[in-house]
């Protein structure tokens, strides 16, 4: 039987709300939200009472961009360790990229991953279907056989080099109510100028979106030029959204650590933060990319980021750049949940009780050896940051407890 929970004396924050109050969870959903009133908060059916004084309750986070390496590369990460890492970071919903082995190019892999994640039961997952079959960049006939539940297409990790294939995918996105997620990298510049690689492909994909009227989402935006193009496109009414990663707003290229796209200059970070303040950035997404120690030594790009995301964003955006917590909740919860089609992302009656209890004032020192992820690949070991995830709730059940 599902436990009913009352969280009282808690600061409640979502994109619409910032107030002290009381939240009651029944049958896995938010039953009621109110100011801290003893009569309202008393309830005979409550089994567990949590005193949240001095703490913050937010909708759990949703990540539009992760790699759990399952199937095929489970020595780096698997669905179980990835799920445990997610809830430790305050996440209960993730979008899984298709570059597994075999590649997620059809319903068999899609359904298998969904089924196994549901059996683990910690988070909701949404697998991405590759734009090109098996990420070969050559054909996309498999897209004619998709079921209606598929929500995202992407050749993340490589990108779609064929402009015609990208246009075809965007046309399909209109017909099937899909989102095409772009890894914007022009390979003709990859070995010489990664700034041009991102900028040229961002320009092409925005143009393709404008021409087709399709639905485009630009992943891991990292340059000042790319974010300016996106802002201009939004002003024109182009159907484009974008995400930025915590590491691209927290670290400059002075930190020598390989990610793709690479860490950028301070002026790029400043442009991205200004775009967040201006409302042009839609989501924070981690691009959680776990690797073995050997793979990392051999040059594999990526960072294990899902367990640090909230702390990095709280420190850089809220504490250092005066972005309010409601805006952070929009970026980390509301919009990603909306994009995934989930009944989550707000603390309102009737929403799924996917929540995260956090301490926003505690200073902690990052220790990568405490990661639940198999991968400890991060340059942030030893950094001091604000914030700590204390509890994560999935459908009203406590799936992570650090109290």
N, C-alpha and C positions, 0 to 999 in steps of 0.2 A: 504493500500500500504506500502511496506517495505521501511524504511528510509535508505538513503545512507549516510554514515558517513566517515569523514576524521579525522584521528588521526595524528597530525603533531608534529614535534620536540620531538619525542618519542624515547627512547632507546628500540630497538627491540631485544628480546632475544628468541631464541628457541635452539634446540640442535645443529643447524648448524650455527647460526647467533648471533652476538653481535655488533650492529651498531646503530647509530642515524639515524632516517629516518622518513618516512611518509607511512602510511597504509591507503588505501582506501577500504571501504566495500560497495559492491553493491549487491543487491538481496540476502543478507544473506551469501555471500561468500567474500573471500578476492580477490578484483579486481586487486590491484597492490600494490607493495612494492618497495620503492626506497629511495635513499638518499634524504635528505631535500632539494629539489630543487623547487623553487617557480613555475616555469613553469609546472613541472610535477605534483605538488600537486594541482594546480588550476583545478577545475572541476565544470562546471555549474550545474551538476546534484546533487551536494552535498547539503543535507539539514542541516546536523549537523557537526560542526567542533569542535574537542576537542584538546586543546593545552596540550600536554603531557610533556612539559619541566620539567626536573628533575624527571620524573617518568619512569617506565618500563612497556612495553607491552609484555606479554608472551601468548603462547597458554593456554587456560583454562585448568584446571587440570582434570584428569580422575582417578577415584578411583576403583581399582579392587576388593575392599572388604568392603562392608558396610552392615549394618543391619537396614532396615527401619521398621521392625516389622509389615508389612502390607501385608497380612491380619492376623488378630487374636490377635495381641498384640498392638493395636493402642493406648492404654493408655500410652505406652512408646514412640512411634513415629508412624507417618503415612506417606504416600507418599507425602502429601502436606508439612508437617513440615520438613520432610527429604529433600525435594527438596529445600525449602527455606534455610535450613542450608547449603546445598551443594553450592548454588550460593553465599551465604555470605562468604564461604571459598574459592571461586574462581573455583569451580567444576561445570562442565556441563555434565559429563558422569560418571555413576556409575554402578558397578556390584553388584546385590542384592543377598545375600545369601538365601538359601532355607529354613532355619529353622523358618518358619512362621507357622501359624495354620489356615487352613490346610497347610501342608508342600508342597512346590513347587516340586511335583514329576511328573507333567505331563503338557500337553499343555493348559489345561483349566486355571489353576492358572497362568501359564506363560503369556498367552495371556491377561488375565484379568489385571494383573499388568502392562503390557506394555501399554494397552489401557488407563488405568486410569492415568498413568504417562504422556502419550502423551497429554491427555486432560488438565492436569495441565500446561504443556508446558514449564517448566523451565529447565529441564534436560533430557538427554537420559538415559534410564535405560536398563540394560541387566540382566534379572533374571537368576539365576542358577537353574539347575535341580539337585535334590538329587541323589547321586550314589545308595543308597539303598532306596527302596520304603518307604516313610514316615519316613525316617531316622531310620528304624527299625534294620538296620544292618544285615538283614536276607536274603532278596531277592532283585533282581534288574531287574525283568522281564519288568518293566515299560519302561526301556530304549529302548526296541525294538519298541516303539511307538512314538519316538521323531520325530518332524519335523526338516527340514534341517536348520532352522534359529537358533536353539539352539547352543550356543557356549561354555558353561561351565557346568561341573559336579562337585559337591562337597557335602560331608557330613560335611561341616564346622560346628563347634560347638561340634561335637562328634568325627569325624574321622572315617575312614573305618578300622575296626579291622580285617576283613577277608582278608588275603593276596590274596586268590583266587578271591575275589570280586574286589580287587584293580587291579589285573592283567587283569580281564575281562573288567573293565572300561577303562584301558589303551589300551587294544586291540581295543575296540570300538572307542577310540579317534582317532586311525589311520584311521578307516573306514569312520567315519563321520566328520573328521576334527574338533574334539573337543579338549578342554583342561580339564584335570582332575586337580582340585585344591585340594591340600592336607592340611588338618588340622592334622599336625603330632603330635599325642599324643597316646602313648601306655597306655591304661587304666590300665594295670596291675601295672604301676608305678605311676599313677596319684595321689594316696593318700599318697605316700611316697617320691617320687623323681621326680619332674616335669622336671628336666634337663634330666634325663634318659628317661622319657616319650617322650620328643621331639627328643632326639638323636637317640634312637632305631627306632622310626617310620620314621625318616628322612632317616636313612640307608636303611630300608626296601623299602621305596617308590622309592628311587633312584635305588635300585637293580631291583625292578619291572619294572621301566621305561626302564632300560638298557636291561632287558630280553625281553620286548615286543616291544621296539622301539616306544612306545606310547609318548604322550605329557603330561608332568607333570609340574605343577606349585606349588611350595611350599609356603604356606601362612605364614604370620607373623613369619618369622625366627628370633629367639631371642638368640641362644647360639653360642659361639665361635666354638664349635665342629660341629654344624649343618652347619654353613656358610662355614667352611673348607671342609666338605663333598661335599657341593654344588659346591664350586670352583674346587675341584678335579674332580667331575663328568663333569663339563663343559670343563675342560681341556681334558678329555677323549672323548668328543663329545657326551655325553648323552644329550638327548633332554629335558633338564630341565631348568626352569626359577624360579625366586624367588622374593618375596617382603619382605620388612621390614616396620614396623610401625613407625610413628613419636614418639610415647611414648616409644618404646623400644630403641630409640637412644637418647632420651632426659632425661629419668628418670632412676635412678638405683633402686635396691631393698631396698635402705635405705628409699625410700618413701613407706610407708605402704598402698598400694592401690591394690585391687584385680583385676587383668586382667588375661586372659588366652590366650597364655602362660604368666607366671608371669614376672614382671620386673626383670631384671638380674643385674649382677655385672658390674662394670666399665670395666673389662677386656673383657666382652662380647660386650659391646658397642664399645670399641676400635677395636675389631675384625670386627664388622659389618661396622664401618666407613672405616677401611682399605680395606674391600671387596668392598665398594662403590667406593673408589679411584681406586681400581684395575679393576673395570668394571664387577664384579661378581654379583652385585645386579642389578636386572632389573627394579624394580618399588618401589615407596613408596606407600603404601596402608594403609588406616587409621584403618581398622577394627572398624569403627564407630559402637559402641554398646550401644545405649541408653537404660537406665533403669529408672523406677520410683524411687523416693527417698526411698520408703519402700522396693522395691526389692533390691536396693543396700545395704540398712542396713541389709537385710537378706542374704547377701553374694553373690549376682549375680555378676559374673565377667564381666568387660567391662568398656569402657571409651567412652564418647561422644567426638569424635575427628575430625570430618570433617571441623569444623569451625576454628580449630587452626593449621591444618596440615602445611600450607605454612609458618606460623610464626615460628613454632617449627623447621622446616627443614632449613629455612633461618638462624635462629639463631645458631643452632647447627652445621649444615654442612657448610654453606657459611661463616658466620661471625667467627665461632670458629675454623673450621677445613679447611678453605681455599679451599673448593670445589667450582668450578665456577658455575655460574648461568646456563650456558648451560648444564652442567651435571645434575643440579637439574631439568631443564626442560625435559631432557630425561627421568628422573625417574618419574616425576609427570605428564607428558603429552605425550611425543612421544611414549614411549613403551606401556603404558597402552592403548592408542588409537589404536596403531597397533594391540595389542592383541585382542581388542574388534572389530577390523575390521572397524574402523571409518575413515572418511576423515577429520581427525583433528590431532592436535598435532604439527603442524608446521605453521609458519607464511609465507606462500608462496601463490602465485597466484593460485586460483582454490580450495584452501582448505576452509572448512566451517569456517565462521567467529565466531568461539567459542574462545574467547579471555578473558584475565584478565589484568586489569590495576592495578599496584601495586606500592606502595611506599616502597622501600627496606631499607631506612635509618631511617624512623620514629620508635621511640621506643614507645611501647604501653604496658599497664598493662592489663593482661587478666581479664575479668569480665564475669564469667559464666552466670550471670543474663541477659546478652545481647544476649545469644545464641538464634537463631531461632528454634533450636531443642527443642522438649518438654523436653528433658532430659538435666539436668545441671551436670550430673555425671562426674566430672573431679577433680583431685587433684591439678590442675594448676591455680586455682583462685588466683589472686594477683601476679603471676609470671610476670616479665618484659621480653618482647621479642622484637625482631626487626620485622618490616614489617607490612603492612596494605593492605588489599584488598580494592581498591577504586571503581572499576567497574567490573562487569562480563557481558560478551556479549554471547548470545546464538543465533546462526545463524544471527548475525548482530544486534540483538535486545538487548538493555540494560535490563538485568533481575535483576541486583543488582546495586545500586548506593549509594555510601557512600562519594560522593564528596561534 
